[in-house]
Amino acid sequence: MSDPDLLSQLEHDHGPLTEWVETLRQHISDLRGEPSPASVRALHPAFSEAVEELRDDLLEHFGREEECLFPFLCDTLPELRARIEALEAGHDQICGALLRLGYLADREVDEFIEQLDQVINTFGRFDDAYIQHAADERDLLHRANAGLNPAQRAALREAERGLL
């Protein structure tokens, strides 16, 4: 069986990305209310690691979209341009919230404890943006799948080789 094309790879990425987001949702749930300092201290390393892993995976995912898929689709299926521009703006919003969340997570644990409300609020902004973005991206990928003919798919596969 041949390797999946870029559209399939990007759609598949949503599984692991969503697992990281769900891990962070659980951590945030554990941080709500009045958690004890000991429980926050115990959770802090796992929270920080999950933010870092999600950030790295999202940056790679967004990079493949912005460096290859989006320019290709704008040229090949120009009717998708407005959707693509909205997704790119979503990338910026998601990355901004995740960068801020990472900054908070990287603080010493006592500072992290002092900033729990900010951590929770920042994650909320990230999560809202991520949920909407994932749905919009799935829609774009389905439209692209339906709109590309075999020759265009071959051209996308060739463009994708430049990412390696």
Disulfide bonds with the S-S distance in Angstrom:
none
